[in-house]
């Protein structure tokens, strides 16, 4: 396996946009299958999926997790379908931070998991395995040159990426550090465990945007934009679907509309970044 990775390393140095290793590709396709099952299942058919989840979930958390995984499915599928360093150079760091944060805070809240249930063991095995796989490949590919044509984003794209990096990064960290205070405006009450898990909704695209600031290609930016758009639109859909069932959202509250504005902004910026790749101009600095 290591020999295969080393061979892939050599080839990557001699290809404008080289293929990723077979191991990374296989694991990514595995992620696609799991995210397709869990994401769409939780979002659209929560009663079917709920018995398989490793801890009990309320209606809004069921749908939101479905939205989160379905959004992640966009990035994983685009990486698996391409099988190339671009877009893997932006998707793999996002996979790493997503799985790392979820793994850490799953251990922090270990009391949530019943060791007698196989789903709990599967959860930890999958997250640790995917996290290690992404981390190893980030290390192996740490010196990979930027695929061409590409460069650092300029103009409005650069401003938008900085805004995503700072705003979502700060808010994601706030959900980790002060979950109750940071989630006050959510349309449903978040406990500490879920608020900290949901930080990946913001930390993941913040890291992806930062990677693009260091250098990007059209494929990188389009993949990131579509993923960010999904992470903006799908939680709104999840909220509407959950509220249609339980009727618990207080639409008259300013906090609810602030939450909607946050995710709508993510969707708008993501869609704009994805659509703007045809006119994208890069600089060398």
Secondary structure, DSSP 4 states (H G I P E B T S, - for coil): -HHHHHHHHHHHTTSTTPBPPHHHHHHHHHHHHHHHHHHHHHHH-HHHHHTTSSS---HHHHHHHHHHHHHHHHHHHHHHHH-BHHHHHHHHHHHHHHHHHHHHHHHHTGGGS-TTSHHHHHHHHHHHHHHHHHHHHHHHTTTPPPPSS-BEE-HHHHHHHHHHHHHHHHHHHHHHHSHHHHTTTSSSPPPHHHHHHTTHHHHHHHHHHHHHHH-B-HHHHHHHHHHHHHHHHHHHHHHHHHHHHH----TTSHHHHHHHHHHHHHHHHHHHHHHGGGG--EE--
